[in-house]
Amino acid sequence: QVQLVESGGGLVQAGGSLRLSCAASGGTFSRYGMGWFRRAPGNEREFVAGVSWSGGTRYYGDSVRGRFAISRDNAKNAVYLQMNMLKPEDTAVYYCAAHSATSYYYVGRREEEYDTWGQGTQVTVSS
């Protein structure tokens, strides 16, 4: 079973950028689909981005597509979320998540597909 720890959150001005990192340990990292979710105050947790075991399949939530980019480095057991053109509505706790993958090309986009979660990191965007 893999364990996940997020880092890189903080306070940033609207229009700025931030890079989140997720460090994994305790499992075979390359065999997991990886995703980022977020939860803003008063809202349900939503899908932000996902990347497949292969690294070749990527998905993004509608609200972040074109601004955020997910990537993974299996040699470093790490997943990243590059966030650009940040908006106040991006303010949320961001969670890294993992699921075992039966397909080299598949990554989940639904919360219930994931079985391992990090503790979350706060991102606050101020205008």
Backbone as CSV, one residue per row, in Angstrom:
resi,resn,N_x,N_y,N_z,CA_x,CA_y,CA_z,C_x,C_y,C_z
1,GLN,0.843,-1.195,0.000,0.000,0.000,0.000,0.881,1.248,0.000
2,VAL,0.553,2.188,-0.859,1.321,3.407,-0.982,0.814,4.460,0.015
3,GLN,1.745,5.255,0.552,1.401,6.396,1.398,1.756,7.684,0.667
4,LEU,0.933,8.724,0.852,1.077,9.960,0.101,1.190,11.163,1.033
5,VAL,2.087,12.088,0.698,2.259,13.319,1.456,2.357,14.485,0.490
6,GLU,1.427,15.460,0.612,1.430,16.635,-0.240,2.277,17.746,0.374
7,SER,2.778,18.619,-0.490,3.490,19.808,-0.048,3.406,20.862,-1.137
8,GLY,3.767,22.095,-0.798,3.833,23.162,-1.775,2.696,24.156,-1.727
9,GLY,1.705,23.931,-0.877,0.611,24.876,-0.763,1.056,26.168,-0.106
10,GLY,0.205,27.186,-0.212,0.523,28.465,0.382,-0.400,29.556,-0.103
11,LEU,0.012,30.801,0.127,-0.749,31.986,-0.254,-0.132,32.602,-1.503
12,VAL,-0.972,32.909,-2.485,-0.490,33.488,-3.730,-1.515,34.494,-4.254
13,GLN,-1.036,35.512,-4.952,-1.915,36.501,-5.561,-2.581,35.940,-6.809
14,ALA,-3.781,36.425,-7.104,-4.466,36.035,-8.330,-3.579,36.307,-9.538
15,GLY,-3.578,35.357,-10.463,-2.725,35.448,-11.633,-1.370,34.801,-11.460
16,GLY,-1.041,34.443,-10.244,0.241,33.825,-9.958,0.235,32.327,-10.165
17,SER,1.349,31.703,-9.803,1.534,30.268,-10.000,1.997,29.598,-8.724
18,LEU,1.717,28.311,-8.641,2.119,27.506,-7.506,2.294,26.077,-7.991
19,ARG,3.260,25.363,-7.430,3.486,23.970,-7.789,3.333,23.085,-6.562
20,LEU,2.391,22.154,-6.633,2.185,21.199,-5.568,2.938,19.907,-5.868
21,SER,3.442,19.275,-4.821,4.138,18.007,-4.949,3.459,16.954,-4.092
22,CYS,3.533,15.721,-4.537,3.016,14.586,-3.791,4.091,13.517,-3.770
23,ALA,4.598,13.212,-2.586,5.625,12.198,-2.424,4.987,10.886,-1.994
24,ALA,5.363,9.811,-2.656,4.792,8.493,-2.390,5.844,7.548,-1.834
25,SER,5.401,6.665,-0.947,6.273,5.643,-0.392,5.450,4.426,-0.008
26,GLY,6.117,3.298,0.165,5.466,2.106,0.676,4.789,1.220,-0.354
27,GLY,4.920,1.535,-1.625,4.315,0.740,-2.671,5.062,0.866,-3.986
28,THR,4.589,0.152,-4.974,5.157,0.254,-6.310,4.463,1.403,-7.021
29,PHE,5.088,2.566,-6.985,4.472,3.793,-7.446,4.027,3.738,-8.897
30,SER,4.800,3.118,-9.738,4.504,3.099,-11.165,3.245,2.311,-11.508
31,ARG,2.722,1.529,-10.572,1.523,0.737,-10.821,0.241,1.433,-10.377
32,TYR,0.310,2.706,-10.038,-0.848,3.457,-9.562,-1.228,4.577,-10.510
33,GLY,-2.530,4.703,-10.747,-3.040,5.930,-11.310,-3.051,6.981,-10.209
34,MET,-2.774,8.222,-10.563,-2.656,9.288,-9.572,-3.553,10.465,-9.933
35,GLY,-4.119,11.083,-8.908,-4.990,12.218,-9.148,-4.863,13.287,-8.088
36,TRP,-5.362,14.468,-8.425,-5.497,15.576,-7.497,-6.976,15.947,-7.401
37,PHE,-7.430,16.135,-6.178,-8.771,16.616,-5.893,-8.667,17.847,-5.007
38,ARG,-9.744,18.610,-4.921,-9.744,19.766,-4.031,-11.111,19.956,-3.391
39,ARG,-11.098,20.584,-2.221,-12.323,20.906,-1.527,-12.255,22.344,-1.032
40,ALA,-13.148,23.172,-1.548,-13.250,24.559,-1.127,-14.284,24.674,-0.015
41,PRO,-14.188,25.712,0.828,-15.166,25.887,1.902,-16.596,25.923,1.380
42,GLY,-17.446,25.090,1.954,-18.839,25.036,1.545,-19.118,24.202,0.320
43,ASN,-18.091,23.631,-0.296,-18.259,22.835,-1.510,-17.870,21.385,-1.278
44,GLU,-18.337,20.521,-2.178,-17.927,19.125,-2.156,-16.561,18.975,-2.816
45,ARG,-15.889,17.885,-2.502,-14.590,17.632,-3.116,-14.774,17.374,-4.609
46,GLU,-13.922,17.988,-5.427,-14.034,17.865,-6.867,-12.729,17.390,-7.491
47,PHE,-12.874,16.739,-8.625,-11.727,16.262,-9.380,-11.007,17.425,-10.030
48,VAL,-9.684,17.454,-9.903,-8.861,18.498,-10.494,-8.066,17.968,-11.679
49,ALA,-7.334,16.875,-11.475,-6.482,16.333,-12.529,-6.110,14.896,-12.205
50,GLY,-5.817,14.109,-13.239,-5.373,12.739,-13.063,-4.375,12.347,-14.130
51,VAL,-3.486,11.422,-13.786,-2.485,10.929,-14.728,-2.368,9.417,-14.580
52,SER,-2.289,8.715,-15.715,-2.254,7.263,-15.713,-0.908,6.708,-15.287
53,TRP,-0.902,5.400,-15.036,0.310,4.643,-14.728,1.404,4.913,-15.769
54,SER,1.025,4.946,-17.025,1.985,5.185,-18.091,2.495,6.618,-18.126
55,GLY,1.732,7.544,-17.556,2.039,8.954,-17.667,1.503,9.591,-18.931
56,GLY,0.977,8.778,-19.840,0.551,9.281,-21.131,-0.890,9.737,-21.212
57,THR,-1.719,9.335,-20.252,-3.114,9.744,-20.236,-3.317,10.756,-19.127
58,ARG,-3.854,11.920,-19.478,-4.100,12.984,-18.506,-5.503,13.534,-18.674
59,TYR,-6.146,13.825,-17.545,-7.468,14.434,-17.543,-7.471,15.620,-16.604
60,TYR,-8.344,16.588,-16.902,-8.461,17.776,-16.083,-9.924,18.123,-15.859
61,GLY,-10.206,18.644,-14.693,-11.527,19.176,-14.447,-11.780,20.398,-15.306
62,ASP,-13.062,20.630,-15.625,-13.409,21.722,-16.533,-12.915,23.080,-16.041
63,SER,-12.938,23.298,-14.746,-12.604,24.606,-14.207,-11.111,24.916,-14.218
64,VAL,-10.264,23.900,-14.432,-8.819,24.119,-14.386,-8.120,23.814,-15.704
65,ARG,-8.827,23.211,-16.637,-8.232,22.847,-17.916,-7.659,24.075,-18.625
66,GLY,-6.417,23.957,-19.069,-5.740,25.067,-19.713,-4.918,25.908,-18.771
67,ARG,-5.119,25.742,-17.465,-4.368,26.498,-16.472,-3.472,25.613,-15.612
68,PHE,-3.918,24.389,-15.343,-3.170,23.463,-14.497,-2.563,22.352,-15.339
69,ALA,-1.488,21.754,-14.848,-0.852,20.630,-15.528,-0.377,19.603,-14.510
70,ILE,-0.766,18.345,-14.713,-0.330,17.268,-13.847,0.800,16.500,-14.528
71,SER,1.748,16.040,-13.734,2.840,15.233,-14.254,3.298,14.260,-13.180
72,ARG,4.039,13.244,-13.585,4.577,12.295,-12.618,5.990,11.914,-12.998
73,ASP,6.766,11.590,-11.993,8.129,11.134,-12.175,8.270,9.866,-11.355
74,ASN,8.108,8.724,-12.009,8.112,7.452,-11.293,9.471,7.137,-10.672
75,ALA,10.544,7.621,-11.284,11.871,7.406,-10.729,12.039,8.110,-9.392
76,LYS,11.310,9.213,-9.190,11.364,9.962,-7.938,10.175,9.681,-7.032
77,ASN,9.281,8.792,-7.441,8.066,8.489,-6.678,7.289,9.759,-6.346
78,ALA,7.057,10.571,-7.364,6.431,11.866,-7.131,5.427,12.218,-8.219
79,VAL,4.405,12.970,-7.814,3.412,13.538,-8.716,3.351,15.029,-8.443
80,TYR,3.141,15.806,-9.490,3.145,17.254,-9.358,1.883,17.856,-9.959
81,LEU,1.499,19.003,-9.444,0.419,19.784,-10.029,0.916,21.211,-10.187
82,GLN,1.176,21.607,-11.420,1.567,22.971,-11.721,0.314,23.799,-11.933
83,MET,0.134,24.823,-11.129,-1.053,25.658,-11.173,-0.662,27.056,-11.630
84,ASN,-1.207,27.472,-12.763,-0.931,28.783,-13.325,-2.214,29.595,-13.429
85,MET,-2.055,30.899,-13.582,-3.199,31.806,-13.724,-4.238,31.566,-12.632
86,LEU,-3.762,31.508,-11.420,-4.624,31.172,-10.294,-5.683,32.235,-10.054
87,LYS,-6.855,31.768,-9.647,-8.006,32.615,-9.373,-8.441,32.424,-7.930
88,PRO,-9.126,33.412,-7.355,-9.616,33.237,-5.979,-10.467,31.986,-5.802
89,GLU,-11.221,31.590,-6.814,-12.048,30.399,-6.711,-11.250,29.099,-6.701
90,ASP,-9.939,29.176,-6.921,-9.074,28.009,-6.778,-8.707,27.745,-5.323
91,THR,-9.048,28.659,-4.440,-8.761,28.487,-3.027,-9.439,27.229,-2.500
92,ALA,-8.645,26.324,-1.930,-9.167,25.049,-1.463,-8.050,24.264,-0.784
93,VAL,-8.441,23.183,-0.139,-7.476,22.185,0.294,-7.313,21.193,-0.847
94,TYR,-6.084,20.963,-1.257,-5.787,20.077,-2.374,-5.262,18.743,-1.860
95,TYR,-5.821,17.656,-2.394,-5.486,16.309,-1.963,-4.887,15.497,-3.101
96,CYS,-3.824,14.808,-2.811,-3.252,13.824,-3.709,-3.903,12.476,-3.428
97,ALA,-4.173,11.704,-4.470,-4.827,10.412,-4.305,-4.274,9.389,-5.285
98,ALA,-4.409,8.107,-4.934,-3.878,7.021,-5.753,-4.860,5.865,-5.830
99,HIS,-4.806,5.120,-6.924,-5.568,3.887,-7.049,-4.753,2.868,-7.829
100,SER,-4.905,1.604,-7.479,-4.245,0.555,-8.240,-4.841,0.505,-9.634
101,ALA,-4.001,0.282,-10.623,-4.425,0.342,-12.017,-4.297,-1.020,-12.679
102,THR,-5.385,-1.466,-13.289,-5.364,-2.705,-14.053,-5.024,-2.455,-15.514
103,SER,-5.065,-1.191,-15.924,-4.719,-0.791,-17.278,-3.565,0.197,-17.250
104,TYR,-2.633,0.024,-18.146,-1.491,0.912,-18.290,-1.922,2.330,-18.650
105,TYR,-3.104,2.455,-19.260,-3.560,3.723,-19.810,-4.658,4.399,-18.999
106,TYR,-5.135,3.763,-17.947,-6.318,4.249,-17.250,-5.982,5.053,-16.009
107,VAL,-6.752,6.133,-15.807,-6.733,6.864,-14.557,-8.158,7.282,-14.235
108,GLY,-8.535,7.156,-12.962,-9.886,7.485,-12.555,-10.134,8.978,-12.489
109,ARG,-11.409,9.356,-12.623,-11.840,10.736,-12.496,-12.923,10.896,-11.436
110,ARG,-13.237,9.835,-10.752,-14.257,9.855,-9.711,-13.621,9.541,-8.358
111,GLU,-14.074,10.246,-7.340,-13.509,10.115,-6.006,-13.547,8.677,-5.505
112,GLU,-14.632,7.968,-5.793,-14.803,6.615,-5.275,-13.857,5.600,-5.896
113,GLU,-13.188,5.958,-6.976,-12.230,5.059,-7.601,-10.887,5.014,-6.865
114,TYR,-10.635,5.988,-6.030,-9.354,6.098,-5.339,-9.411,5.471,-3.958
115,ASP,-8.334,4.830,-3.561,-8.314,4.133,-2.279,-7.251,4.636,-1.306
116,THR,-6.378,5.532,-1.740,-5.345,6.080,-0.876,-5.299,7.592,-1.039
117,TRP,-5.252,8.309,0.093,-5.315,9.767,0.082,-4.247,10.381,0.961
118,GLY,-3.710,11.516,0.519,-2.830,12.299,1.359,-3.617,13.147,2.334
119,GLN,-2.910,13.897,3.167,-3.556,14.693,4.219,-4.090,16.028,3.722
120,GLY,-3.674,16.460,2.554,-4.115,17.717,1.983,-3.161,18.862,2.259
121,THR,-3.152,19.840,1.355,-2.360,21.050,1.529,-3.196,22.253,1.109
122,GLN,-3.153,23.309,1.914,-4.001,24.476,1.690,-3.410,25.383,0.618
123,VAL,-4.258,25.777,-0.325,-3.908,26.778,-1.329,-4.881,27.934,-1.184
124,THR,-4.359,29.143,-0.999,-5.184,30.329,-0.860,-4.763,31.347,-1.910
125,VAL,-5.728,31.787,-2.711,-5.473,32.756,-3.776,-6.198,34.043,-3.428
126,SER,-5.456,35.125,-3.341,-6.004,36.423,-2.957,-5.999,37.380,-4.128
127,SER,-7.079,38.149,-4.262,-7.160,39.201,-5.271,-6.932,40.573,-4.672
